[in-house]
Amino acid sequence: MVGIKIDGKVIAQTVKDRVKKAVIELKSQGITPCLATVLIGNDSASATYVKNKHKACEEVGIITKDHKLDSTITQIQLNEIIENLNKDGSVHGILVQLPLPEQLDEFTTTSRISPLKDVDGLTPHNVGLLSMKKAVLVACTPSGIMEMFDHHKINLEGKNIVLINRSNLVGKPLYHLLLEKNATVLTCHSKTKNLTELCKNADIIITAVGDRNKFTLTSEMIKEGAVIIDVAISRFQEKLVGDSNYEEIIQKASFATPVPGGVGPMTVAMLLKNTITAASLSTQIGR
């Protein structure tokens, strides 16, 4: 039996529709939600990501403030720009596009962002709240994956989940979100032994390696009826691919995400949702 496609484009649109309604409500209260983006250097992929985020904001009525900075900017100069955005009452969300040039420190940079404007969910404050089940602003890709589970009413309680990623952007925040749903989560990585056997016993596999030369999730590695969430995206043999071949996996899985068109659209949609949440928070502190 062929499994069900988890269509990120369709689910992302449902999120955007909710965001549009929230924007209208906020504007009726005199608040125009605003996302400030900071792009450093001339990396073409990063520029494309920021452009797509601006386009998505425009679709739902969120205004954007674009800050394009030279690749030679110093940490002190970047810190000052972030501090100014923190103080700007018209800005509700701040997004610094990663990765950063080598002279800049990622932790120092994200730590400068106000937790109330941290739409990427990367500040130490918000990361700590997540571990205590108190987070309001959560990393976009993990929260998008949770939205996918909710949309398809996939029950996570008691399920054995293999999570192949331990990054600050995906694996670590997702681990906490899955635990909140009472799943049993095994975090795997490049040093994990017997990964194939671990995958075979998993009810759900979430993979985000992003390098086909190092890892490919095949149908032989999953059990019948497993749920497969493929977060990765990379270019392999002139094509955009994830960690698995969707056409192969869907023949055995109960649910699976394609690449592209799976998790990717959800990441942008949850950024919009976080921006609206941050704008709503601003009303509670009198801005």
C-alpha positions in Angstrom: 0.0 0.0 0.0 1.4 3.4 -1.0 1.6 5.9 1.9 0.2 9.4 2.2 2.2 12.4 0.9 2.8 15.0 3.6 2.5 18.1 1.3 4.4 21.0 2.9 3.0 23.5 0.4 -0.6 22.7 1.3 0.0 22.7 5.0 2.1 25.9 4.8 -0.9 27.6 3.1 -3.2 26.8 6.0 -0.7 28.4 8.3 -0.4 31.5 6.0 -4.2 31.7 6.0 -4.3 31.9 9.8 -1.4 34.5 9.7 -3.4 36.7 7.3 -6.3 36.8 9.7 -4.0 37.6 12.6 -2.4 40.4 10.6 -5.8 42.0 9.9 -6.7 41.8 13.6 -3.4 43.4 14.6 -3.8 46.2 12.1 -7.2 46.9 13.5 -5.5 47.5 16.8 -3.0 49.9 15.1 -0.1 47.4 14.9 1.5 46.7 11.6 3.6 43.5 12.0 7.2 44.0 10.8 10.1 41.7 10.2 13.7 43.0 10.0 16.1 40.9 8.1 19.9 41.1 8.3 21.9 39.7 5.4 25.7 39.9 5.6 27.9 39.4 2.5 27.1 38.1 -1.0 26.2 34.4 -0.5 23.7 33.7 -3.3 21.9 31.0 -1.4 21.4 33.2 1.6 20.2 36.1 -0.6 17.6 33.8 -2.2 16.4 32.6 1.2 15.9 36.2 2.4 14.2 37.1 -0.8 11.7 34.3 -0.4 11.0 35.3 3.2 10.3 38.9 2.1 8.0 37.6 -0.6 6.1 35.4 1.9 5.8 38.3 4.3 4.3 40.5 1.5 1.7 37.7 0.8 0.3 37.8 4.3 0.6 41.6 5.0 3.8 41.6 7.1 6.1 44.5 6.2 9.9 44.0 6.0 12.9 46.0 6.7 15.9 44.8 4.8 19.5 45.3 6.0 22.2 44.2 3.6 25.6 44.5 5.2 29.1 44.2 3.8 30.9 40.9 4.4 33.7 42.8 6.2 31.5 44.1 9.0 32.9 43.7 12.5 31.2 42.0 15.4 31.0 45.3 17.2 29.3 47.0 14.3 26.8 44.1 13.9 26.0 44.2 17.6 25.2 47.9 17.3 22.8 47.3 14.4 21.0 44.5 16.3 20.7 46.7 19.4 19.1 49.4 17.3 16.6 47.0 16.0 15.9 45.8 19.5 15.1 49.3 20.5 12.9 50.0 17.4 9.3 49.7 18.5 8.1 49.4 14.9 10.2 46.2 14.4 8.6 43.0 15.9 10.9 40.3 14.6 14.6 40.2 13.9 16.2 37.6 11.6 19.9 37.4 11.0 20.5 35.1 8.1 22.9 32.3 8.7 25.7 31.3 8.1 27.8 34.3 9.0 31.2 35.3 7.7 34.1 33.8 9.6 35.0 36.9 11.6 31.5 36.9 13.2 30.4 34.6 16.0 27.0 33.0 15.7 26.4 32.6 19.4 27.4 36.2 20.1 25.2 37.4 17.3 22.0 35.5 18.1 22.5 36.2 21.8 22.2 40.0 21.1 18.7 39.6 19.7 15.9 40.5 22.1 14.1 37.2 23.1 10.8 39.0 22.4 11.9 39.6 18.7 13.7 36.3 18.3 11.6 34.8 15.4 14.3 32.1 14.8 14.0 30.9 18.4 17.8 30.8 18.7 18.6 33.0 21.7 19.8 31.3 24.9 16.7 32.6 26.7 14.2 31.0 24.3 16.2 27.8 24.0 16.1 27.5 27.7 12.4 28.1 27.8 11.9 25.4 25.3 13.6 22.9 27.5 11.2 23.8 30.3 8.1 23.6 28.0 7.6 27.4 28.3 8.8 28.6 24.9 6.6 31.0 22.8 9.0 31.6 20.0 10.4 28.2 18.7 12.8 27.5 15.9 10.9 27.5 12.6 11.8 24.1 11.0 11.1 22.1 14.2 7.8 23.8 14.8 6.9 23.3 11.1 7.4 19.6 11.5 5.2 19.6 14.5 2.5 21.4 12.5 2.8 18.6 9.9 2.1 16.0 12.5 -0.9 17.9 13.8 -2.3 18.4 10.4 -2.3 14.7 9.6 -3.3 13.8 13.2 -0.2 11.6 13.6 -0.2 10.6 17.3 3.3 10.8 18.8 2.6 9.5 22.3 4.6 6.5 23.0 6.1 6.3 19.5 9.8 5.4 19.0 11.4 8.2 17.0 14.8 8.2 15.5 16.0 11.8 15.0 19.1 12.0 12.8 20.4 15.5 13.6 21.7 17.2 16.6 22.0 20.8 15.4 20.8 23.9 17.2 18.5 24.7 14.3 16.7 21.4 14.0 17.7 18.4 16.1 18.0 19.9 19.6 14.8 22.0 19.6 12.8 19.2 17.9 14.0 16.8 20.5 12.2 18.9 23.2 9.1 19.4 21.1 8.8 15.6 20.6 9.3 14.9 24.3 6.5 17.3 25.1 4.2 15.0 23.0 5.4 12.0 25.1 7.4 10.4 22.3 10.5 8.3 23.0 13.2 10.1 21.1 16.6 8.7 20.1 19.0 11.4 18.8 21.5 10.0 16.2 24.5 11.6 14.5 27.7 10.9 12.7 29.1 8.9 15.6 26.1 6.8 16.1 26.7 3.0 15.8 24.2 0.6 14.2 22.1 3.4 12.7 20.4 1.0 10.2 19.2 -1.3 13.0 17.9 1.7 15.0 16.0 3.0 12.0 14.4 -0.4 11.4 12.9 -0.3 14.8 11.6 3.3 14.6 7.9 4.2 14.2 9.0 7.6 13.0 12.3 8.7 11.4 13.2 12.4 11.0 16.4 12.8 9.0 18.4 16.0 8.4 21.9 15.0 7.3 22.0 16.8 3.9 24.8 15.0 2.3 24.0 12.0 0.1 27.7 11.2 -0.1 27.6 10.4 3.6 24.1 9.1 4.2 21.1 7.9 2.3 17.9 6.6 4.0 16.7 3.6 1.9 13.5 1.6 2.1 15.5 -1.3 3.5 16.2 0.8 6.6 12.6 1.5 7.5 9.8 -0.8 8.8 6.5 -1.1 7.1 4.2 1.8 8.0 6.8 4.1 9.4 6.5 7.8 9.1 9.4 9.5 7.4 10.1 13.2 7.7 13.0 14.3 5.4 14.3 17.7 6.4 17.4 17.7 4.3 17.9 19.5 1.0 21.1 19.4 -1.1 22.1 19.2 -4.7 23.1 15.7 -5.8 23.6 14.5 -9.4 22.3 17.8 -10.7 19.0 17.5 -8.7 17.7 18.9 -5.4 17.3 15.9 -3.1 16.7 15.1 0.6 18.3 12.2 2.5 15.9 9.7 0.9 14.2 8.9 -2.4 10.6 9.8 -1.9 9.3 7.6 -4.7 10.9 4.6 -3.1 10.2 5.4 0.6 6.4 6.2 0.0 5.9 2.6 -1.2 6.6 1.4 2.4 5.9 4.3 4.7 2.5 5.3 6.0 3.4 9.0 5.6 6.4 10.7 4.0 7.5 14.2 3.0 8.9 14.9 -0.5 12.0 17.0 -1.2 11.5 19.7 -2.4 7.9 20.6 -1.3 7.9 19.0 2.1 9.5 20.6 5.2 10.9 23.6 3.3 7.7 25.6 2.8 6.8 24.9 6.5 10.0 26.7 7.7 9.0 29.9 6.0 5.3 29.6 7.1 6.4 29.2 10.8 8.6 32.3 10.5 5.5 34.3 9.5 3.7 32.8 12.5 6.5 33.6 14.8 6.5 37.2 13.5 2.8 37.6 14.3 3.4 36.0 17.7 6.2 38.5 18.4 3.9 41.4 17.3 1.2 40.2 19.6 3.8 40.1 22.5 4.6 43.7 21.8 1.1 44.7 22.7 1.5 43.1 26.1 4.5 45.2 27.0 3.0 48.5 25.9 4.7 49.1 22.6 
